[in-house]
Amino acid sequence: MKMKELREKSEAELQRILADSRRSVLELKLKSMQGQMKRSHQYRDAKKTVAQALTILKANIKHKT
């Protein structure tokens, strides 16, 4: 997901995206460890989405205070 799209989301939606992405990271990491992963870029993309969502959430909190 692009940063521009994430910035347009509400805080609740960002929290949901963050939880889903973290779950995906865990599942993909387990698949990777078991040797079942065919598309290794998905793991990197999921981690990137987690980082982007956290960045936007923290920026929103900083601007509110």
N, CA, C and O atoms as a Maestro MAE file, in Angstrom:
{
 s_m_m2io_version
 :::
 2.0.0
}

f_m_ct {
 s_m_title
 :::
 protein
 m_atom[260] {
  # First column is atom index #
  i_m_mmod_type
  r_m_x_coord
  r_m_y_coord
  r_m_z_coord
  i_m_residue_number
  s_m_chain_name
  s_m_pdb_residue_name
  s_m_pdb_atom_name
  i_m_atomic_number
  :::
  1 25 0.847 -1.165 0.000 1 A "MET " " N  " 7
  2 3 0.000 0.000 0.000 1 A "MET " " CA " 6
  3 2 0.902 1.241 0.000 1 A "MET " " C  " 6
  4 15 1.935 1.262 0.668 1 A "MET " " O  " 8
  5 25 0.518 2.233 -0.725 2 A "LYS " " N  " 7
  6 3 1.310 3.450 -0.856 2 A "LYS " " CA " 6
  7 2 1.084 4.365 0.351 2 A "LYS " " C  " 6
  8 15 0.030 4.332 0.986 2 A "LYS " " O  " 8
  9 25 2.091 5.176 0.649 3 A "MET " " N  " 7
  10 3 2.005 6.097 1.782 3 A "MET " " CA " 6
  11 2 0.840 7.071 1.606 3 A "MET " " C  " 6
  12 15 0.149 7.394 2.572 3 A "MET " " O  " 8
  13 25 0.625 7.532 0.394 4 A "LYS " " N  " 7
  14 3 -0.461 8.485 0.145 4 A "LYS " " CA " 6
  15 2 -1.803 7.869 0.510 4 A "LYS " " C  " 6
  16 15 -2.658 8.538 1.090 4 A "LYS " " O  " 8
  17 25 -1.990 6.602 0.174 5 A "GLU " " N  " 7
  18 3 -3.234 5.901 0.506 5 A "GLU " " CA " 6
  19 2 -3.372 5.745 2.016 5 A "GLU " " C  " 6
  20 15 -4.460 5.913 2.566 5 A "GLU " " O  " 8
  21 25 -2.269 5.425 2.680 6 A "LEU " " N  " 7
  22 3 -2.308 5.247 4.131 6 A "LEU " " CA " 6
  23 2 -2.611 6.556 4.854 6 A "LEU " " C  " 6
  24 15 -3.316 6.553 5.864 6 A "LEU " " O  " 8
  25 25 -2.093 7.664 4.356 7 A "ARG " " N  " 7
  26 3 -2.332 8.959 5.004 7 A "ARG " " CA " 6
  27 2 -3.798 9.360 4.955 7 A "ARG " " C  " 6
  28 15 -4.262 10.126 5.800 7 A "ARG " " O  " 8
  29 25 -4.525 8.852 3.976 8 A "GLU " " N  " 7
  30 3 -5.941 9.186 3.838 8 A "GLU " " CA " 6
  31 2 -6.839 8.353 4.750 8 A "GLU " " C  " 6
  32 15 -8.026 8.652 4.885 8 A "GLU " " O  " 8
  33 25 -6.296 7.327 5.368 9 A "LYS " " N  " 7
  34 3 -7.070 6.435 6.233 9 A "LYS " " CA " 6
  35 2 -7.259 7.051 7.608 9 A "LYS " " C  " 6
  36 15 -6.467 7.883 8.051 9 A "LYS " " O  " 8
  37 25 -8.321 6.626 8.271 10 A "SER " " N  " 7
  38 3 -8.555 7.075 9.644 10 A "SER " " CA " 6
  39 2 -7.661 6.276 10.591 10 A "SER " " C  " 6
  40 15 -7.034 5.290 10.205 10 A "SER " " O  " 8
  41 25 -7.625 6.727 11.825 11 A "GLU " " N  " 7
  42 3 -6.772 6.052 12.814 11 A "GLU " " CA " 6
  43 2 -7.224 4.611 13.047 11 A "GLU " " C  " 6
  44 15 -6.391 3.718 13.197 11 A "GLU " " O  " 8
  45 25 -8.533 4.380 13.079 12 A "ALA " " N  " 7
  46 3 -9.058 3.025 13.284 12 A "ALA " " CA " 6
  47 2 -8.673 2.112 12.118 12 A "ALA " " C  " 6
  48 15 -8.307 0.954 12.319 12 A "ALA " " O  " 8
  49 25 -8.759 2.642 10.909 13 A "GLU " " N  " 7
  50 3 -8.380 1.848 9.741 13 A "GLU " " CA " 6
  51 2 -6.889 1.536 9.759 13 A "GLU " " C  " 6
  52 15 -6.479 0.432 9.402 13 A "GLU " " O  " 8
  53 25 -6.081 2.505 10.174 14 A "LEU " " N  " 7
  54 3 -4.634 2.266 10.269 14 A "LEU " " CA " 6
  55 2 -4.319 1.196 11.305 14 A "LEU " " C  " 6
  56 15 -3.434 0.366 11.096 14 A "LEU " " O  " 8
  57 25 -5.037 1.215 12.415 15 A "GLN " " N  " 7
  58 3 -4.838 0.194 13.449 15 A "GLN " " CA " 6
  59 2 -5.173 -1.194 12.903 15 A "GLN " " C  " 6
  60 15 -4.469 -2.163 13.185 15 A "GLN " " O  " 8
  61 25 -6.252 -1.285 12.118 16 A "ARG " " N  " 7
  62 3 -6.647 -2.565 11.522 16 A "ARG " " CA " 6
  63 2 -5.610 -3.035 10.511 16 A "ARG " " C  " 6
  64 15 -5.242 -4.209 10.490 16 A "ARG " " O  " 8
  65 25 -5.141 -2.117 9.674 17 A "ILE " " N  " 7
  66 3 -4.116 -2.448 8.683 17 A "ILE " " CA " 6
  67 2 -2.844 -2.899 9.381 17 A "ILE " " C  " 6
  68 15 -2.194 -3.846 8.938 17 A "ILE " " O  " 8
  69 25 -2.486 -2.235 10.460 18 A "LEU " " N  " 7
  70 3 -1.298 -2.588 11.224 18 A "LEU " " CA " 6
  71 2 -1.416 -4.004 11.798 18 A "LEU " " C  " 6
  72 15 -0.477 -4.795 11.708 18 A "LEU " " O  " 8
  73 25 -2.560 -4.313 12.382 19 A "ALA " " N  " 7
  74 3 -2.767 -5.649 12.953 19 A "ALA " " CA " 6
  75 2 -2.728 -6.723 11.864 19 A "ALA " " C  " 6
  76 15 -2.116 -7.775 12.047 19 A "ALA " " O  " 8
  77 25 -3.379 -6.455 10.737 20 A "ASP " " N  " 7
  78 3 -3.384 -7.418 9.630 20 A "ASP " " CA " 6
  79 2 -1.976 -7.622 9.073 20 A "ASP " " C  " 6
  80 15 -1.584 -8.748 8.766 20 A "ASP " " O  " 8
  81 25 -1.230 -6.551 8.946 21 A "SER " " N  " 7
  82 3 0.124 -6.642 8.401 21 A "SER " " CA " 6
  83 2 1.047 -7.392 9.353 21 A "SER " " C  " 6
  84 15 1.884 -8.186 8.923 21 A "SER " " O  " 8
  85 25 0.890 -7.135 10.643 22 A "ARG " " N  " 7
  86 3 1.720 -7.863 11.616 22 A "ARG " " CA " 6
  87 2 1.415 -9.362 11.586 22 A "ARG " " C  " 6
  88 15 2.314 -10.195 11.705 22 A "ARG " " O  " 8
  89 25 0.136 -9.687 11.426 23 A "ARG " " N  " 7
  90 3 -0.248 -11.093 11.321 23 A "ARG " " CA " 6
  91 2 0.361 -11.722 10.062 23 A "ARG " " C  " 6
  92 15 0.829 -12.860 10.086 23 A "ARG " " O  " 8
  93 25 0.344 -10.968 8.975 24 A "SER " " N  " 7
  94 3 0.919 -11.448 7.720 24 A "SER " " CA " 6
  95 2 2.421 -11.666 7.852 24 A "SER " " C  " 6
  96 15 2.953 -12.655 7.349 24 A "SER " " O  " 8
  97 25 3.103 -10.750 8.524 25 A "VAL " " N  " 7
  98 3 4.541 -10.884 8.724 25 A "VAL " " CA " 6
  99 2 4.842 -12.185 9.471 25 A "VAL " " C  " 6
  100 15 5.748 -12.927 9.091 25 A "VAL " " O  " 8
  101 25 4.094 -12.453 10.514 26 A "LEU " " N  " 7
  102 3 4.303 -13.666 11.298 26 A "LEU " " CA " 6
  103 2 4.062 -14.918 10.462 26 A "LEU " " C  " 6
  104 15 4.868 -15.848 10.479 26 A "LEU " " O  " 8
  105 25 2.940 -14.937 9.726 27 A "GLU " " N  " 7
  106 3 2.617 -16.103 8.907 27 A "GLU " " CA " 6
  107 2 3.667 -16.328 7.811 27 A "GLU " " C  " 6
  108 15 4.079 -17.459 7.556 27 A "GLU " " O  " 8
  109 25 4.087 -15.248 7.178 28 A "LEU " " N  " 7
  110 3 5.078 -15.368 6.106 28 A "LEU " " CA " 6
  111 2 6.440 -15.786 6.644 28 A "LEU " " C  " 6
  112 15 7.174 -16.522 5.984 28 A "LEU " " O  " 8
  113 25 6.776 -15.318 7.839 29 A "LYS " " N  " 7
  114 3 8.047 -15.716 8.445 29 A "LYS " " CA " 6
  115 2 8.039 -17.218 8.756 29 A "LYS " " C  " 6
  116 15 9.031 -17.913 8.536 29 A "LYS " " O  " 8
  117 25 6.909 -17.701 9.269 30 A "LEU " " N  " 7
  118 3 6.805 -19.124 9.555 30 A "LEU " " CA " 6
  119 2 6.895 -19.954 8.272 30 A "LEU " " C  " 6
  120 15 7.561 -20.989 8.245 30 A "LEU " " O  " 8
  121 25 6.231 -19.502 7.221 31 A "LYS " " N  " 7
  122 3 6.304 -20.204 5.938 31 A "LYS " " CA " 6
  123 2 7.725 -20.220 5.408 31 A "LYS " " C  " 6
  124 15 8.179 -21.221 4.853 31 A "LYS " " O  " 8
  125 25 8.422 -19.112 5.581 32 A "SER " " N  " 7
  126 3 9.800 -19.012 5.119 32 A "SER " " CA " 6
  127 2 10.698 -20.005 5.868 32 A "SER " " C  " 6
  128 15 11.558 -20.654 5.275 32 A "SER " " O  " 8
  129 25 10.481 -20.104 7.164 33 A "MET " " N  " 7
  130 3 11.282 -21.016 7.972 33 A "MET " " CA " 6
  131 2 11.005 -22.465 7.624 33 A "MET " " C  " 6
  132 15 11.885 -23.313 7.767 33 A "MET " " O  " 8
  133 25 9.801 -22.761 7.172 34 A "GLN " " N  " 7
  134 3 9.432 -24.125 6.804 34 A "GLN " " CA " 6
  135 2 9.788 -24.442 5.359 34 A "GLN " " C  " 6
  136 15 9.668 -25.588 4.926 34 A "GLN " " O  " 8
  137 25 10.226 -23.432 4.609 35 A "GLY " " N  " 7
  138 3 10.591 -23.636 3.219 35 A "GLY " " CA " 6
  139 2 9.400 -23.697 2.278 35 A "GLY " " C  " 6
  140 15 9.523 -24.227 1.174 35 A "GLY " " O  " 8
  141 25 8.259 -23.172 2.679 36 A "GLN " " N  " 7
  142 3 7.046 -23.223 1.873 36 A "GLN " " CA " 6
  143 2 6.776 -21.925 1.120 36 A "GLN " " C  " 6
  144 15 5.797 -21.828 0.380 36 A "GLN " " O  " 8
  145 25 7.630 -20.939 1.302 37 A "MET " " N  " 7
  146 3 7.363 -19.630 0.725 37 A "MET " " CA " 6
  147 2 7.871 -19.562 -0.706 37 A "MET " " C  " 6
  148 15 9.036 -19.855 -0.975 37 A "MET " " O  " 8
  149 25 6.997 -19.178 -1.616 38 A "LYS " " N  " 7
  150 3 7.368 -19.094 -3.019 38 A "LYS " " CA " 6
  151 2 7.612 -17.659 -3.467 38 A "LYS " " C  " 6
  152 15 8.399 -17.420 -4.383 38 A "LYS " " O  " 8
  153 25 6.950 -16.713 -2.834 39 A "ARG " " N  " 7
  154 3 7.103 -15.307 -3.192 39 A "ARG " " CA " 6
  155 2 7.721 -14.561 -2.011 39 A "ARG " " C  " 6
  156 15 7.012 -14.064 -1.136 39 A "ARG " " O  " 8
  157 25 9.032 -14.492 -1.998 40 A "SER " " N  " 7
  158 3 9.727 -13.916 -0.847 40 A "SER " " CA " 6
  159 2 9.506 -12.416 -0.712 40 A "SER " " C  " 6
  160 15 9.711 -11.868 0.371 40 A "SER " " O  " 8
  161 25 9.099 -11.743 -1.765 41 A "HIS " " N  " 7
  162 3 8.872 -10.306 -1.688 41 A "HIS " " CA " 6
  163 2 7.670 -9.961 -0.825 41 A "HIS " " C  " 6
  164 15 7.572 -8.831 -0.347 41 A "HIS " " O  " 8
  165 25 6.759 -10.891 -0.610 42 A "GLN " " N  " 7
  166 3 5.582 -10.611 0.210 42 A "GLN " " CA " 6
  167 2 5.972 -10.306 1.647 42 A "GLN " " C  " 6
  168 15 5.359 -9.452 2.288 42 A "GLN " " O  " 8
  169 25 6.987 -10.996 2.162 43 A "TYR " " N  " 7
  170 3 7.461 -10.771 3.531 43 A "TYR " " CA " 6
  171 2 7.986 -9.340 3.665 43 A "TYR " " C  " 6
  172 15 7.656 -8.635 4.619 43 A "TYR " " O  " 8
  173 25 8.790 -8.930 2.717 44 A "ARG " " N  " 7
  174 3 9.356 -7.586 2.728 44 A "ARG " " CA " 6
  175 2 8.248 -6.527 2.616 44 A "ARG " " C  " 6
  176 15 8.279 -5.512 3.311 44 A "ARG " " O  " 8
  177 25 7.284 -6.771 1.745 45 A "ASP " " N  " 7
  178 3 6.180 -5.829 1.566 45 A "ASP " " CA " 6
  179 2 5.338 -5.701 2.831 45 A "ASP " " C  " 6
  180 15 4.902 -4.602 3.176 45 A "ASP " " O  " 8
  181 25 5.108 -6.809 3.522 46 A "ALA " " N  " 7
  182 3 4.320 -6.780 4.758 46 A "ALA " " CA " 6
  183 2 5.058 -5.990 5.844 46 A "ALA " " C  " 6
  184 15 4.450 -5.204 6.571 46 A "ALA " " O  " 8
  185 25 6.372 -6.209 5.945 47 A "LYS " " N  " 7
  186 3 7.158 -5.464 6.922 47 A "LYS " " CA " 6
  187 2 7.158 -3.972 6.601 47 A "LYS " " C  " 6
  188 15 7.121 -3.133 7.501 47 A "LYS " " O  " 8
  189 25 7.198 -3.658 5.327 48 A "LYS " " N  " 7
  190 3 7.184 -2.264 4.899 48 A "LYS " " CA " 6
  191 2 5.855 -1.598 5.260 48 A "LYS " " C  " 6
  192 15 5.829 -0.447 5.696 48 A "LYS " " O  " 8
  193 25 4.762 -2.322 5.077 49 A "THR " " N  " 7
  194 3 3.441 -1.784 5.414 49 A "THR " " CA " 6
  195 2 3.330 -1.533 6.911 49 A "THR " " C  " 6
  196 15 2.754 -0.528 7.329 49 A "THR " " O  " 8
  197 25 3.875 -2.435 7.723 50 A "VAL " " N  " 7
  198 3 3.868 -2.247 9.183 50 A "VAL " " CA " 6
  199 2 4.615 -0.967 9.541 50 A "VAL " " C  " 6
  200 15 4.125 -0.155 10.326 50 A "VAL " " O  " 8
  201 25 5.786 -0.792 8.972 51 A "ALA " " N  " 7
  202 3 6.599 0.385 9.276 51 A "ALA " " CA " 6
  203 2 5.894 1.668 8.835 51 A "ALA " " C  " 6
  204 15 5.908 2.664 9.559 51 A "ALA " " O  " 8
  205 25 5.286 1.646 7.664 52 A "GLN " " N  " 7
  206 3 4.602 2.836 7.164 52 A "GLN " " CA " 6
  207 2 3.401 3.193 8.038 52 A "GLN " " C  " 6
  208 15 3.186 4.365 8.346 52 A "GLN " " O  " 8
  209 25 2.627 2.200 8.435 53 A "ALA " " N  " 7
  210 3 1.458 2.448 9.278 53 A "ALA " " CA " 6
  211 2 1.880 3.013 10.633 53 A "ALA " " C  " 6
  212 15 1.252 3.937 11.150 53 A "ALA " " O  " 8
  213 25 2.936 2.459 11.197 54 A "LEU " " N  " 7
  214 3 3.429 2.968 12.483 54 A "LEU " " CA " 6
  215 2 3.920 4.406 12.355 54 A "LEU " " C  " 6
  216 15 3.682 5.229 13.239 54 A "LEU " " O  " 8
  217 25 4.597 4.701 11.269 55 A "THR " " N  " 7
  218 3 5.102 6.047 11.039 55 A "THR " " CA " 6
  219 2 3.957 7.056 10.982 55 A "THR " " C  " 6
  220 15 4.026 8.119 11.597 55 A "THR " " O  " 8
  221 25 2.919 6.718 10.247 56 A "ILE " " N  " 7
  222 3 1.777 7.626 10.107 56 A "ILE " " CA " 6
  223 2 1.032 7.775 11.430 56 A "ILE " " C  " 6
  224 15 0.633 8.880 11.795 56 A "ILE " " O  " 8
  225 25 0.841 6.663 12.152 57 A "LEU " " N  " 7
  226 3 0.156 6.744 13.446 57 A "LEU " " CA " 6
  227 2 0.926 7.629 14.428 57 A "LEU " " C  " 6
  228 15 0.329 8.445 15.131 57 A "LEU " " O  " 8
  229 25 2.234 7.468 14.474 58 A "LYS " " N  " 7
  230 3 3.042 8.280 15.388 58 A "LYS " " CA " 6
  231 2 3.051 9.744 14.975 58 A "LYS " " C  " 6
  232 15 3.053 10.633 15.827 58 A "LYS " " O  " 8
  233 25 3.055 9.996 13.672 59 A "ALA " " N  " 7
  234 3 3.012 11.380 13.190 59 A "ALA " " CA " 6
  235 2 1.678 12.020 13.549 59 A "ALA " " C  " 6
  236 15 1.632 13.193 13.920 59 A "ALA " " O  " 8
  237 25 0.593 11.259 13.442 60 A "ASN " " N  " 7
  238 3 -0.727 11.788 13.805 60 A "ASN " " CA " 6
  239 2 -0.799 12.113 15.281 60 A "ASN " " C  " 6
  240 15 -1.379 13.130 15.660 60 A "ASN " " O  " 8
  241 25 -0.227 11.278 16.114 61 A "ILE " " N  " 7
  242 3 -0.222 11.511 17.557 61 A "ILE " " CA " 6
  243 2 0.601 12.760 17.884 61 A "ILE " " C  " 6
  244 15 0.217 13.563 18.735 61 A "ILE " " O  " 8
  245 25 1.720 12.908 17.206 62 A "LYS " " N  " 7
  246 3 2.602 14.051 17.455 62 A "LYS " " CA " 6
  247 2 1.924 15.366 17.070 62 A "LYS " " C  " 6
  248 15 2.082 16.376 17.756 62 A "LYS " " O  " 8
  249 25 1.165 15.350 15.964 63 A "HIS " " N  " 7
  250 3 0.502 16.574 15.523 63 A "HIS " " CA " 6
  251 2 -0.711 16.929 16.374 63 A "HIS " " C  " 6
  252 15 -1.113 18.092 16.413 63 A "HIS " " O  " 8
  253 25 -1.289 15.966 17.043 64 A "LYS " " N  " 7
  254 3 -2.466 16.230 17.878 64 A "LYS " " CA " 6
  255 2 -2.104 16.942 19.162 64 A "LYS " " C  " 6
  256 15 -2.916 17.686 19.712 64 A "LYS " " O  " 8
  257 25 -0.887 16.722 19.648 65 A "THR " " N  " 7
  258 3 -0.506 17.328 20.937 65 A "THR " " CA " 6
  259 2 0.077 18.699 20.756 65 A "THR " " C  " 6
  260 15 0.448 19.346 21.735 65 A "THR " " O  " 8
  :::
 }
 m_bond[259] {
  # First column is bond index #
  i_m_from
  i_m_to
  i_m_order
  :::
  1 1 2 1
  2 2 3 1
  3 3 4 2
  4 3 5 1
  5 5 6 1
  6 6 7 1
  7 7 8 2
  8 7 9 1
  9 9 10 1
  10 10 11 1
  11 11 12 2
  12 11 13 1
  13 13 14 1
  14 14 15 1
  15 15 16 2
  16 15 17 1
  17 17 18 1
  18 18 19 1
  19 19 20 2
  20 19 21 1
  21 21 22 1
  22 22 23 1
  23 23 24 2
  24 23 25 1
  25 25 26 1
  26 26 27 1
  27 27 28 2
  28 27 29 1
  29 29 30 1
  30 30 31 1
  31 31 32 2
  32 31 33 1
  33 33 34 1
  34 34 35 1
  35 35 36 2
  36 35 37 1
  37 37 38 1
  38 38 39 1
  39 39 40 2
  40 39 41 1
  41 41 42 1
  42 42 43 1
  43 43 44 2
  44 43 45 1
  45 45 46 1
  46 46 47 1
  47 47 48 2
  48 47 49 1
  49 49 50 1
  50 50 51 1
  51 51 52 2
  52 51 53 1
  53 53 54 1
  54 54 55 1
  55 55 56 2
  56 55 57 1
  57 57 58 1
  58 58 59 1
  59 59 60 2
  60 59 61 1
  61 61 62 1
  62 62 63 1
  63 63 64 2
  64 63 65 1
  65 65 66 1
  66 66 67 1
  67 67 68 2
  68 67 69 1
  69 69 70 1
  70 70 71 1
  71 71 72 2
  72 71 73 1
  73 73 74 1
  74 74 75 1
  75 75 76 2
  76 75 77 1
  77 77 78 1
  78 78 79 1
  79 79 80 2
  80 79 81 1
  81 81 82 1
  82 82 83 1
  83 83 84 2
  84 83 85 1
  85 85 86 1
  86 86 87 1
  87 87 88 2
  88 87 89 1
  89 89 90 1
  90 90 91 1
  91 91 92 2
  92 91 93 1
  93 93 94 1
  94 94 95 1
  95 95 96 2
  96 95 97 1
  97 97 98 1
  98 98 99 1
  99 99 100 2
  100 99 101 1
  101 101 102 1
  102 102 103 1
  103 103 104 2
  104 103 105 1
  105 105 106 1
  106 106 107 1
  107 107 108 2
  108 107 109 1
  109 109 110 1
  110 110 111 1
  111 111 112 2
  112 111 113 1
  113 113 114 1
  114 114 115 1
  115 115 116 2
  116 115 117 1
  117 117 118 1
  118 118 119 1
  119 119 120 2
  120 119 121 1
  121 121 122 1
  122 122 123 1
  123 123 124 2
  124 123 125 1
  125 125 126 1
  126 126 127 1
  127 127 128 2
  128 127 129 1
  129 129 130 1
  130 130 131 1
  131 131 132 2
  132 131 133 1
  133 133 134 1
  134 134 135 1
  135 135 136 2
  136 135 137 1
  137 137 138 1
  138 138 139 1
  139 139 140 2
  140 139 141 1
  141 141 142 1
  142 142 143 1
  143 143 144 2
  144 143 145 1
  145 145 146 1
  146 146 147 1
  147 147 148 2
  148 147 149 1
  149 149 150 1
  150 150 151 1
  151 151 152 2
  152 151 153 1
  153 153 154 1
  154 154 155 1
  155 155 156 2
  156 155 157 1
  157 157 158 1
  158 158 159 1
  159 159 160 2
  160 159 161 1
  161 161 162 1
  162 162 163 1
  163 163 164 2
  164 163 165 1
  165 165 166 1
  166 166 167 1
  167 167 168 2
  168 167 169 1
  169 169 170 1
  170 170 171 1
  171 171 172 2
  172 171 173 1
  173 173 174 1
  174 174 175 1
  175 175 176 2
  176 175 177 1
  177 177 178 1
  178 178 179 1
  179 179 180 2
  180 179 181 1
  181 181 182 1
  182 182 183 1
  183 183 184 2
  184 183 185 1
  185 185 186 1
  186 186 187 1
  187 187 188 2
  188 187 189 1
  189 189 190 1
  190 190 191 1
  191 191 192 2
  192 191 193 1
  193 193 194 1
  194 194 195 1
  195 195 196 2
  196 195 197 1
  197 197 198 1
  198 198 199 1
  199 199 200 2
  200 199 201 1
  201 201 202 1
  202 202 203 1
  203 203 204 2
  204 203 205 1
  205 205 206 1
  206 206 207 1
  207 207 208 2
  208 207 209 1
  209 209 210 1
  210 210 211 1
  211 211 212 2
  212 211 213 1
  213 213 214 1
  214 214 215 1
  215 215 216 2
  216 215 217 1
  217 217 218 1
  218 218 219 1
  219 219 220 2
  220 219 221 1
  221 221 222 1
  222 222 223 1
  223 223 224 2
  224 223 225 1
  225 225 226 1
  226 226 227 1
  227 227 228 2
  228 227 229 1
  229 229 230 1
  230 230 231 1
  231 231 232 2
  232 231 233 1
  233 233 234 1
  234 234 235 1
  235 235 236 2
  236 235 237 1
  237 237 238 1
  238 238 239 1
  239 239 240 2
  240 239 241 1
  241 241 242 1
  242 242 243 1
  243 243 244 2
  244 243 245 1
  245 245 246 1
  246 246 247 1
  247 247 248 2
  248 247 249 1
  249 249 250 1
  250 250 251 1
  251 251 252 2
  252 251 253 1
  253 253 254 1
  254 254 255 1
  255 255 256 2
  256 255 257 1
  257 257 258 1
  258 258 259 1
  259 259 260 2
  :::
 }
}
